[in-house]
């Protein structure tokens, strides 16, 4: 089976994305991280691996042999064997989606502001299979509410039919919104989903503790669903935490565009980042308008860039910001360049559109 997320790609490389909540003693983390780094580097994988006392979160790319070798490595570990849905969420890609390999120890494998244990996840986490979820959407079953647990910019790029956004700029906000969710979904069974499942699995603990016991997460997340079904129930593109960023879902018969350009509200599937480095906000923006605004999300970021010169270099803006910043008159030259290029721009947003990073598999 060729996944919908990889339908346009030659299956030379595979993207593996997975997680597992498993209690790991803090005293073992350094050794586990070094072993992971050494092995993945030796076989040539690229990607990001996060380890912590909560478990593992990993997104990597490699060829078929490298990915099989990585699976074998995981199966030999007392902590990382029996990874759920690792094959169902695998996606063919053109090549490496990360420039290098990174293995890091983190306080939380997905950041919410509080840690959960393996026992808590096993106690509170309930799943709904993708086949059942499809039936609920197809038949418009109003016993269920569908909650998108991802950040708002992810929802705006694409979401399931009938889903409502969590209303967050970052995952840390979820604990503060529990009472709102309880009021909004009173009397309903709630199905919630995220890209690959990690946010839902963690959120299920605190949401159940808050009294939301009719709560079911989508097994394998969006990735597993769209890899199995090309049915038009997913609207728009899928935001992915790798080099693809905005990934088309479906084909010419089922794909739709729901994203709207930050600058014009015109439909677009294009996703960029603010070029003012301290901001780096995700932007849903048409390519032409993005370049017209020199990649700034707001007037605030443009004005800040004028003062400190922290603009990311790109091939389509030939001005060399990085080198110019080091010159004695560099900031003055950057100011003149930006003012000339943006003299006729009327900014739709006065302030930065930045949100916090979240990495999910």
Buried (B, 14 or more C-beta within 10 A) or exposed (E): EEBBBBBEBEBEBBBBBBBBBBEBEEEEBEEBBEEBBEBBEEBBBBBBBBBBBBBBBBBBBBBEEBBEBBBEBBEEBEBBEEBBBBBBBBBBBBEBBBEEBBBEBBEBBBBBBEBBBBEBBEEBBEBBBBEBBBEBBEEEBEEBBBBBBBBBBBBBBBBBBBBBBBBBBBBBBBBEBBEEBBEBBEEBBBBBBBBBBBBBBBBBBBBBBBEBEBBBBBBBBBBBBBBBBBBBBBBBBBBBBBBBBBBBBBEEEBBBBBBBBBBBEEBBBBBBBBBBBEBBBBBBBBEBBBBBBBBBBBBBBBBBBBEEBBBBEBEEBEBEBEEBBEEEEBBEBBBEBBEEBBEEBEBBBEEBBBBEEBBBB
